[in-house]
């Protein structure tokens, strides 16, 4: 059995029930379903996918293979019925995902995942001689609005079973550089950024200007000191630290409080120097 994590923007109760049941029927166990939501779901997905794969490292033993599913499929008109699905391996760990360059850019940058295998739903289903899908079922799955329910779990199961799934090796496109942005606000209110301390100009004892919102909704700038870790930050004071995500990506915190609430920050906001005009803005 594979431990399965499913990151998806289809995360209401009805969708979760269906996803959990279908994955359970295919794999014999239901997944951990993680809602990819908020004001910048692609940033959340990118950092969370990176963290999922990073968490398989340094086990002290071989460990077990895992499967991570990722679904963010905007209907942007570029692709018929949304972007295609792809897969790749990170060591023994399988990722099956929508082909969303911004959601994949951190695993390309940090884990050197330069290439994925893009699939065509109808081609895969029509070639699946090992399945007993009828032509009517193939049509329904290929044309459905909920492809992340009907197709993505099938793709993961067939790849995990080493089925000869037709695919096209495709380079993950480089995405335009973005200033450091908030990717995840955790349950403590810590703001996880999508950059390393060095790339943001982090230096112990130095201060970096943080652009944020005041309670009145105005834009302000506060100088925030850099610390080595959370316990070095004075209680109830803000700080910038190497955090728990990515490769110790930078994190804006308030020890004993919520940095997100204090600074009025949300995923997609760009609080560090040069950040204005970035995706999400301030």
C-alpha positions, 0 to 999 in steps of 0.5 A: 500500500502507498500512503497517499496525500491529495492536494486539491482545490476541489475541497468542499465536503462533497468533493472530499467524500467522493475523492476519498471513496474513489481513491479508497476503492482503487488503492484500498485506503483513503488519502489525506486530503489537503485543501489548496485554497486561499488567495493564491492556491498555486503558491500554497500548492507549490510550497506544500508539494515541495514540503511533501517530497522533502519530508521523505528525505533523511529517514535513516532507512529506505522507508516506504514509497508514497504517492502525492496527487496535486490538482489545480486545473484552471479552465483558462481556454488554452487547453480543452477542458483544462490543463492536462495531467502529468506525473513524475518520480522523485526517487521511489515517490510518485507525484501525479499532478495537473501540468501547472508550471507555477505549482511545479516550479519549486520542485523544479528549482529545489529538487531539479525536477526538470521533466515530467510526463504529460498524458492525454486523458482520452489516449490513456483510457483508450490504450488501457487494454488491461482495464475493462472500461467500456467506450461509454465510460471512456467518453464520460471520464474524458469529458467530465467536469471532475477530471481530478476524481475520475482520471487522476486517481486512475492515472496514479494507480496505473503508473504505480502498477507499472502499466504502459501508460502513453505519455510525452516527456515535457520540460517544466517551463521556467516561470517568471521570477517573482519577489518573495511572497507569502505562500502559506499562512500556518495555523499559528499565523506564521507567514511562510515565504517562497524564498531562501534567507540568502536570496532575501538579504537575510543576515542575523541581527540585521533588519529588513523592511516589511511592507504590510497593511495597517488595521485601517487598510493602509500600506505601511513599512516596518523594519523587522529583525532577523533571528536564527530561530523562533525562540530567539525572537523576543516574546510578542515581537516580530522576527524573520527566521529560517523556517520549517518549509522548503530549504529553511525558507524565510518565515515572518513570525511573531513569537506568541502571536500571529504575524499574519493578523498583526501585519494584515498579510495573506497568501500571495502578498509580497512583503519584502523589498521590491515586492510591490506589484508582485502577484497578490500585491500589498 
